[in-house]
């Protein structure tokens, strides 16, 4: 998946933009690889409990369910980071890109906060798995929406104004924007404001996810 996805988007972007600002677009698509693992990893945890018949035992246990689900997504997050780094390294090699060690370090900080926000969104998605066994349509719709509103392969300015406003409520947009600013312009002036917004958005999603899971637990 990381190899084919990076090749597809990388060559497509290079053809459309004739190689301009290619590093930012390639790295942004690498970020998407880790975010999807974080978002859908949370859903996978709940659905695996449902399919294996252990969900009633988990719900009946006295441990905090939200913290338990979050802890069990750590392997998915680690896997996502490794996948993203594979995609980024592939993009650097194939498209002959140049990224300094300083840029790489800042990029990892951006991705860490973005994945945290995405994982918090995944907690809400995982809580929806407690209510219905039919999550595939919802997850596929959400993945398409994340791709559309991330701006990873194009500028969000080409979208209608209502979609630009909707993108503000999703975790990907700020991480992608910071990635592009860093690698294309070596610009870090918006790093703290946008990263703070991303972190606060992740905290908000986390609180909502905890509340929804707690409510589902009480009903169960």
C-alpha positions in Angstrom: 0.0 0.0 0.0 2.6 2.7 0.9 4.7 1.9 -2.2 1.9 1.9 -4.7 0.1 4.9 -3.1 3.2 7.0 -3.0 4.1 6.2 -6.6 0.6 7.0 -7.8 0.1 10.3 -6.1 3.7 11.3 -6.6 3.7 10.8 -10.4 0.2 12.3 -10.7 1.2 15.5 -8.7 4.5 15.8 -10.6 2.6 15.6 -13.9 0.0 18.1 -12.9 2.3 20.7 -11.2 5.3 19.9 -13.4 7.4 19.1 -10.4 6.7 22.4 -8.5 6.6 22.0 -4.7 6.7 18.2 -5.1 8.3 17.5 -1.7 5.4 18.9 0.2 2.8 17.0 -1.8 4.8 13.7 -1.5 5.3 14.1 2.3 1.6 15.1 2.8 0.5 11.9 1.1 3.0 10.0 3.3 1.2 11.6 6.3 -2.1 10.2 5.1 -0.7 6.7 5.4 -0.2 7.0 9.2 -3.4 8.9 9.8 -5.6 6.2 8.2 -3.9 3.5 10.3 -4.6 5.6 13.5 -8.2 6.3 12.6 -9.2 2.9 11.5 -7.0 1.1 14.0 -9.4 2.2 16.7 -12.4 0.9 14.8 -10.6 -2.4 14.2 -10.0 -2.9 17.9 -13.8 -2.7 18.7 -14.8 -4.8 15.6 -12.3 -7.5 16.4 -13.8 -7.7 19.9 -17.2 -8.0 18.4 -16.3 -10.7 15.9 -14.3 -12.8 18.4 -17.1 -12.6 21.0 -15.0 -10.8 23.7 -16.8 -7.4 23.5 -19.3 -8.3 26.3 -16.3 -9.3 28.6 -14.5 -6.0 27.8 -17.7 -4.0 28.5 -18.4 -5.9 31.8 -14.8 -5.4 33.1 -14.2 -2.6 35.6 -11.4 -1.0 33.7 -11.9 2.3 31.9 -13.0 1.3 28.4 -11.9 4.4 26.6 -8.3 4.1 28.0 -8.3 0.4 27.2 -9.3 1.1 23.5 -6.7 3.9 23.2 -3.9 1.7 24.6 -4.7 -1.1 22.2 -4.4 1.2 19.2 -0.7 2.0 20.0 0.5 -0.8 17.7 -1.7 0.6 14.9 -0.2 4.1 15.5 3.4 2.7 15.5 2.6 0.7 12.3 1.2 3.9 10.7 4.4 5.9 11.5 6.6 3.2 10.1 4.4 3.0 7.0 4.6 6.8 6.6 8.3 6.8 6.9 8.5 4.1 4.3 6.4 6.2 2.0 8.4 9.3 2.6 11.8 7.6 2.0 10.4 6.0 -1.2 9.3 9.5 -2.3 12.7 11.0 -1.6 14.5 8.2 -3.5 12.1 8.0 -6.5 11.5 11.7 -7.0 15.1 12.8 -6.0 13.8 15.1 -3.2 16.0 16.8 -0.6 15.0 17.1 3.1 17.3 18.3 5.8 17.6 16.7 9.3 16.1 19.8 10.8 13.1 19.6 8.5 12.7 15.9 9.2 12.7 16.5 13.0 10.1 19.3 12.7 8.1 17.1 10.3 8.0 14.2 12.9 6.6 16.7 15.5 3.9 17.8 13.1 3.0 14.2 12.2 2.9 13.2 15.9 0.3 15.8 16.8 -1.6 15.1 13.6 -1.7 11.3 14.4 -2.9 12.1 17.9 -5.8 14.2 16.6 -6.6 11.5 14.0 -6.5 8.8 16.7 -9.0 10.9 18.8 -11.3 11.0 15.8 -10.8 7.3 15.5 -12.0 6.9 19.1 -15.4 8.4 18.0 -15.5 6.1 15.1 -14.6 3.2 17.3 -17.4 4.2 19.7 -19.8 4.0 16.7 -18.7 0.4 16.3 -20.3 -0.3 19.7 -23.7 0.7 18.3 -23.7 -1.0 14.9 -21.9 -3.9 13.3 -22.1 -2.3 9.9 -19.2 0.0 10.0 -17.7 -0.5 6.5 -19.9 2.0 4.7 -19.2 4.6 7.4 -15.5 4.0 7.4 -15.2 4.1 3.6 -17.2 7.3 3.5 -15.0 8.9 6.1 -11.8 7.8 4.4 -13.0 9.4 1.2 -14.0 12.6 3.1 -10.5 12.7 4.7 -8.8 12.5 1.3 -11.1 15.2 -0.1 -10.6 17.6 2.7 -7.0 17.1 3.5 -5.6 19.0 0.6 -2.7 16.6 0.3 -2.6 16.5 -3.5 -4.1 19.9 -4.2 -4.8 23.3 -2.6 -8.0 23.5 -0.5 -8.6 26.9 -2.1 -10.0 25.2 -5.2 -12.9 23.7 -3.1 -16.2 25.4 -2.5 -16.3 27.6 0.6 -18.5 25.3 2.6 -16.0 22.4 2.1 -13.2 24.6 3.1 -15.1 25.4 6.3 -15.8 21.7 6.9 -12.1 20.9 6.5 -11.4 23.0 9.6 -13.2 20.4 11.7 -10.9 17.5 10.5 -7.4 16.8 11.8 -5.6 16.3 8.5 -5.9 19.8 7.1 -3.5 21.6 9.4 -0.9 18.8 9.4 -0.9 18.8 5.6 -0.7 22.6 5.4 2.3 22.7 7.9 4.0 19.9 5.9 3.7 21.8 2.7 4.9 25.1 4.3 7.9 23.4 5.8 9.1 21.4 2.8 8.1 23.8 0.0 8.9 27.1 1.6 11.0 26.2 4.7 8.4 28.3 6.5 7.7 27.6 10.2 5.9 30.9 11.1 2.5 29.1 11.4 4.0 26.1 13.2 2.9 26.9 16.7 -0.6 28.3 15.9 -1.7 25.5 13.6 -0.1 22.8 15.7 -1.9 24.2 18.8 -5.2 24.1 17.0 -4.5 20.6 15.9 -3.7 19.5 19.4 -6.8 21.2 20.9 -9.0 19.6 18.2 -7.6 16.2 19.1 -8.4 16.9 22.8 -11.9 17.8 21.9 -12.4 14.6 19.8 -10.9 12.6 22.7 -13.4 14.0 25.2 -16.3 13.4 22.9 -15.1 9.8 22.3 -14.8 9.2 26.1 -18.3 10.5 26.7 -19.8 8.4 23.9 -18.1 5.2 25.0 -19.1 5.9 28.7 -22.7 6.4 27.6 -22.6 3.1 25.6 -21.1 1.3 28.6 -23.9 2.5 30.9 -26.6 1.4 28.4 -24.9 -2.0 28.1 
